[in-house]
Amino acid sequence: IKESFSSKIAAIVCQQYGEFYPELQHKQNDILAELEREEEQFSKALENGTREFNKLIARIPEFVEKKQISGKNAFNLYETYGFPLELTVEMAAERGFVVDEAGFQKAYEKHQELSRAGAEQKFKGGLADQSENTTALHTATHLLHKALRLVLGEHVEQSGSNITAERLRFDFSHPEKMSKEQLAEVERIVNEQISKDLPVTWEEVSLEEAKKRGAIGLFEDRYGDLVKLYRVGDFSMEICGGPHVSHTGALSGFKIVKEESSSRGVRRIKAVLK
């Protein structure tokens, strides 16, 4: 199969079941566009992964008796290019090679541990320290997160953050580069909330209660039974463990200095307070 097909199938499903599931009709264009993007990205992953696989095979001398692809190399194909292990094993077998699948699993588990450690930092807000500047910038991430959801849609979720005394770095789920107009609107919304000098308050509630209230949270992470629920006026409500200013007026002005790709399906914004 050389042509994209999943969006064509999905279009038929949306038409046939739209009467029973109205959201399929309402979001049909978004669904089809996302499927087309995924197929295009996977096609590129296969192309790039196959090229790198062939380079890897070419580096192994013909005279080597045990023709094996290490788990580390197999995982690199998977992690860097999205190349499935099953395909690596199949293509390797066609060339008379075997793949160290146990080594792949070890590399995968190590990667998962690093991801979990990163998730713990996300819950803490990604702060390098708890100085006055980092506290202000951390509070700004709440405003930024909400503004992004308002401008781009509710598919936006935090993927990571890193905050120093000089700037904030915020990673979020979004499939494409933001336009200048979108960036300007996000910046305008954040500065509007700063100018309102909104109160920043928190309370401790159960995780289930936070979900019921519609709080933004990294729900795939492991929270305790009780969580801190931070509100920025009526603008933002988010589960968080980091320190915050008491009023948004303490932030002065907010400026986005860069928007770029972080990884597939994840964008990154760097911003400062004026």
C-alpha positions as CSV (number, residue, x, y, z in Angstrom):
1,I,0.0,0.0,0.0
2,K,1.7,3.2,-1.2
3,E,-1.1,5.7,-0.8
4,S,-2.7,7.1,2.4
5,F,-6.0,5.4,3.1
6,S,-7.0,5.7,6.8
7,S,-8.5,9.1,6.4
8,K,-10.7,7.8,3.6
9,I,-12.0,5.0,5.8
10,A,-12.5,7.4,8.7
11,A,-14.6,9.7,6.5
12,I,-17.0,6.8,5.8
13,V,-17.1,5.9,9.5
14,C,-17.9,9.6,10.4
15,Q,-20.7,9.6,7.8
16,Q,-22.3,6.3,8.9
17,Y,-22.0,6.8,12.6
18,G,-22.3,10.6,12.8
19,E,-26.0,10.4,13.5
20,F,-25.4,8.4,16.7
21,Y,-22.1,10.1,17.7
22,P,-22.5,13.8,16.7
23,E,-18.9,14.6,17.8
24,L,-17.7,12.6,14.7
25,Q,-19.4,15.1,12.4
26,H,-18.4,18.1,14.4
27,K,-14.7,17.1,14.5
28,Q,-14.5,15.2,11.2
29,N,-12.1,17.7,9.6
30,D,-9.8,17.5,12.6
31,I,-9.9,13.7,12.7
32,L,-9.1,13.3,9.0
33,A,-6.3,15.9,9.2
34,E,-4.7,14.2,12.1
35,L,-4.9,10.8,10.5
36,E,-3.3,12.2,7.3
37,R,-0.5,13.8,9.4
38,E,0.1,10.5,11.3
39,E,0.3,8.5,8.0
40,E,2.7,11.1,6.5
41,Q,4.9,11.0,9.6
42,F,4.9,7.2,9.7
43,S,5.8,7.0,6.0
44,K,8.7,9.3,6.7
45,A,9.7,7.2,9.7
46,L,9.8,4.1,7.6
47,E,11.8,5.8,4.9
48,N,14.3,7.2,7.3
49,G,14.4,4.1,9.4
50,T,15.0,1.9,6.4
51,R,17.9,4.1,5.3
52,E,19.5,4.0,8.7
53,F,18.9,0.2,9.0
54,N,20.8,-0.3,5.7
55,K,23.6,1.9,6.9
56,L,23.8,-0.2,10.1
57,I,23.9,-3.5,8.2
58,A,26.6,-2.1,5.8
59,R,28.9,-1.3,8.8
60,I,29.0,-5.0,9.9
61,P,31.8,-6.9,8.1
62,E,30.8,-9.9,6.0
63,F,33.3,-12.1,7.7
64,V,31.7,-11.7,11.2
65,E,30.3,-15.1,12.1
66,K,27.6,-13.9,14.5
67,K,25.6,-11.3,12.6
68,Q,23.7,-9.5,15.2
69,I,22.1,-6.1,15.6
70,S,22.6,-4.9,19.2
71,G,19.6,-3.9,21.3
72,K,21.0,-0.4,21.6
73,N,21.1,0.0,17.9
74,A,17.6,-1.5,17.5
75,F,16.3,0.9,20.2
76,N,18.0,3.8,18.5
77,L,16.1,3.1,15.3
78,Y,12.9,3.0,17.3
79,E,13.5,6.0,19.5
80,T,15.0,8.3,16.9
81,Y,13.1,7.3,13.8
82,G,10.0,5.6,15.2
83,F,11.1,2.4,13.4
84,P,9.2,-0.6,14.9
85,L,11.2,-3.4,16.5
86,E,9.1,-5.9,14.6
87,L,10.2,-4.5,11.3
88,T,13.8,-4.4,12.4
89,V,13.6,-8.1,13.3
90,E,11.9,-9.0,10.0
91,M,14.3,-7.0,7.8
92,A,17.3,-8.4,9.8
93,A,16.2,-12.0,9.3
94,E,15.9,-11.4,5.5
95,R,19.7,-10.4,5.6
96,G,20.7,-13.4,7.8
97,F,20.9,-11.2,11.0
98,V,19.4,-11.5,14.4
99,V,18.4,-8.7,16.8
100,D,19.2,-8.6,20.5
101,E,15.6,-8.2,21.6
102,A,16.5,-8.6,25.3
103,G,19.0,-5.7,24.9
104,F,16.3,-3.7,23.2
105,Q,14.0,-4.2,26.1
106,K,16.6,-3.1,28.6
107,A,17.2,0.1,26.6
108,Y,13.5,0.7,26.4
109,E,13.0,0.2,30.2
110,K,15.9,2.6,30.9
111,H,14.3,5.2,28.6
112,Q,11.0,4.7,30.5
113,E,12.7,5.4,33.8
114,L,14.2,8.6,32.4
115,S,10.7,9.6,31.2
116,R,9.2,9.0,34.6
117,A,12.0,11.1,36.2
118,G,11.1,13.9,33.7
119,A,7.4,13.6,34.7
120,E,8.3,14.1,38.3
121,Q,10.0,17.3,37.4
122,K,7.0,18.4,35.4
123,F,4.8,18.0,38.5
124,K,7.3,20.2,40.5
125,G,7.1,22.7,37.7
126,G,10.5,22.1,36.2
127,L,12.1,24.8,38.5
128,A,15.8,25.1,38.7
129,D,15.4,26.8,42.0
130,Q,12.6,28.6,44.0
131,S,13.9,32.2,43.7
132,E,11.5,35.1,43.2
133,N,12.1,35.2,39.4
134,T,11.6,31.4,38.9
135,T,8.5,31.5,41.0
136,A,7.1,34.3,38.8
137,L,8.0,32.5,35.6
138,H,6.5,29.3,36.9
139,T,3.2,31.1,37.5
140,A,3.4,32.4,34.0
141,T,3.4,28.9,32.7
142,H,-0.1,28.4,34.1
143,L,-1.2,31.5,32.1
144,L,0.6,30.3,29.0
145,H,-0.8,26.8,29.2
146,K,-4.4,28.1,29.4
147,A,-3.8,30.7,26.7
148,L,-2.5,28.0,24.3
149,R,-5.6,25.9,24.9
150,L,-7.8,28.9,24.2
151,V,-5.9,29.7,20.9
152,L,-5.0,26.3,19.6
153,G,-7.6,24.0,21.2
154,E,-8.0,21.6,24.1
155,H,-5.7,19.0,22.6
156,V,-2.9,21.1,24.0
157,E,-1.3,19.5,27.0
158,Q,2.0,20.2,28.9
159,S,4.7,17.8,27.8
160,G,7.5,19.3,30.0
161,S,8.9,22.5,31.3
162,N,12.2,24.0,32.5
163,I,12.4,27.3,34.4
164,T,15.4,29.3,35.4
165,A,15.7,32.8,36.8
166,E,16.0,34.2,33.3
167,R,13.4,32.4,31.2
168,L,10.8,29.7,31.0
169,R,10.7,26.8,28.5
170,F,7.4,25.1,28.0
171,D,6.8,22.0,25.8
172,F,3.2,21.2,24.7
173,S,1.4,18.9,22.4
174,H,0.6,20.4,19.0
175,P,1.1,19.0,15.5
176,E,2.4,22.0,13.7
177,K,4.3,25.3,13.8
178,M,2.3,28.2,15.3
179,S,1.6,31.2,13.2
180,K,2.8,34.7,14.1
181,E,-0.9,35.6,14.6
182,Q,-1.4,32.7,17.0
183,L,1.8,33.6,19.0
184,A,0.7,37.2,19.2
185,E,-2.8,36.2,20.5
186,V,-1.3,33.9,23.1
187,E,1.0,36.7,24.3
188,R,-1.9,39.1,24.4
189,I,-4.0,36.8,26.5
190,V,-1.3,36.2,29.0
191,N,-0.5,39.9,29.4
192,E,-4.2,40.7,29.7
193,Q,-4.4,38.3,32.8
194,I,-1.2,39.9,34.2
195,S,-2.7,43.4,33.9
196,K,-5.9,42.2,35.7
197,D,-3.7,41.4,38.8
198,L,-5.6,38.2,39.3
199,P,-5.3,36.5,42.7
200,V,-3.5,33.1,42.8
201,T,-5.0,30.7,45.3
202,W,-4.7,27.1,46.1
203,E,-6.5,24.3,48.0
204,E,-5.9,20.7,48.7
205,V,-8.5,18.4,47.2
206,S,-8.8,14.8,46.2
207,L,-7.6,13.8,42.7
208,E,-11.1,12.8,41.7
209,E,-12.5,16.2,42.9
210,A,-9.9,18.0,40.8
211,K,-10.9,16.0,37.7
212,K,-14.6,16.7,38.3
213,R,-13.9,20.4,38.5
214,G,-12.1,20.3,35.1
215,A,-8.6,21.0,36.4
216,I,-5.7,20.7,33.9
217,G,-3.4,18.0,35.0
218,L,-0.9,15.4,33.8
219,F,-3.3,12.6,34.7
220,E,-1.1,9.9,33.2
221,D,1.4,10.7,36.0
222,R,1.1,9.2,39.5
223,Y,-0.5,11.7,41.9
224,G,-1.2,11.1,45.5
225,D,-4.8,10.8,46.9
226,L,-4.6,14.6,47.6
227,V,-3.3,17.2,45.2
228,K,-2.8,21.0,45.3
229,L,-5.2,22.7,43.0
230,Y,-4.1,26.2,41.9
231,R,-6.5,28.8,40.6
232,V,-5.5,32.0,38.8
233,G,-8.6,34.1,39.3
234,D,-11.3,32.5,37.1
235,F,-8.9,32.1,34.2
236,S,-6.9,29.0,35.1
237,M,-7.2,25.9,37.3
238,E,-4.4,23.4,37.4
239,I,-2.9,20.7,39.5
240,C,0.6,21.7,40.5
241,G,3.2,21.4,43.2
242,G,5.5,24.3,42.5
243,P,5.5,27.8,44.2
244,H,3.5,30.7,42.8
245,V,3.2,34.4,43.2
246,S,0.1,35.7,45.1
247,H,-1.1,38.0,42.3
248,T,-0.5,38.0,38.5
249,G,0.5,41.7,38.7
250,A,3.8,40.6,40.1
251,L,4.8,39.2,36.7
252,S,5.1,42.5,34.9
253,G,5.1,41.9,31.1
254,F,5.3,38.5,29.3
255,K,7.1,38.0,25.9
256,I,7.5,34.9,23.8
257,V,11.0,34.9,22.3
258,K,11.0,31.6,20.4
259,E,8.6,28.8,19.2
260,E,10.1,25.7,17.8
261,S,9.8,21.9,17.4
262,S,10.8,19.8,20.5
263,S,9.9,16.4,19.0
264,R,7.3,14.8,16.8
265,G,3.9,16.3,17.8
266,V,5.5,18.5,20.5
267,R,6.2,22.2,20.2
268,R,8.4,24.3,22.5
269,I,8.0,27.9,23.6
270,K,10.7,30.0,25.3
271,A,9.5,33.2,27.0
272,V,10.7,35.9,29.4
273,L,9.2,38.4,31.8
274,K,9.9,42.0,30.8
